[in-house]
Amino acid sequence: MSREATSTTGRRVGILALQGDYEAHARALCDLGARAIFVRRPEQLQEIDSLILPGGESTTMVKLIDAYEFEQPLREFHRRRRPIFGTCAGLILLASEITDHPEQMCLGCFDAGVARNAYGRQIESFETRLEAPLLGDKPLPAVFIRAPRIVRAGAGVEVLARLNGNSVLVRQENVLAASFHPELTADRRVHRLFLEMNSPDTAHRAG
C-alpha cells in the first residue's frame, strides 16, 4: 500500500501508525479515492494536513508516543487547527480527561471526559446501528470493541450519534472522535465526513 497520497480534497491525510488498526483506516480512505501517509516519525506531521489516531490499546499507544517523542508534536498539530480523527483508543488519546485512569496522558484536543473499556471486554464486542442524522437517514453500522464511553462532553462538543443515550460520535471544531470502529464496516460516511473537514468550505457538510 502506498504511503504517499492525497485525499479527494487535495489534502494530505496521515494515520498514526505506531500500533493498532491503522491499515483498516487506510483501506477506508482508499475506498473514497484517498490514500494515507503512515506516520511513524514526528517530523512526518509536517508533511500532512490531517491525521487519524486509530483504535488499538491506549496504554501501549501512550508508551510508544512517549518513546518516539510524539506528544508535543501532536499537541502542536492540534494547535495549528489541523483536522484530527480519533477512533476508540484514538478518542481516549484526544480527550481532555480519562476519568477512570486520570494518571494516563491525554492530549486535550476536545473537551470531554472518557472512561476506558466502558462497553465491556473484547469478548463482549458487538455491532449495532446508530442514528446519525448529519450522515443521512440510513442507520450507521458501528463496531464496538473494548470501547470507551464519553461520560462528560463540554458545551462546545457537537454530538453526531448516541447509543443508549451516550455520545459515541462527536465533533468539536477540527476534531472528530468515535467510540466505535467505522473502519471495520463497509459504510464510509464517517471517513467521508472527516475528509470534508480537510476543506474549509465543506467542514460542516455531511457526506
Beta strands, then each sheet from edge to edge (+ up, - down):
strand 1: 13-16
strand 2: 37-39
strand 3: 50-53
strand 4: 84-87
strand 5: 95-98
strand 6: 110-115
strand 7: 126-130
strand 8: 140-144
strand 9: 149-153
strand 10: 158-163
strand 11: 166-172
strand 12: 175-178
sheet 1: 2+ 1+ 3+ 4+ 12+ 11- 10+
sheet 2: 5+ 6+ 9-
sheet 3: 7+ 8-
end
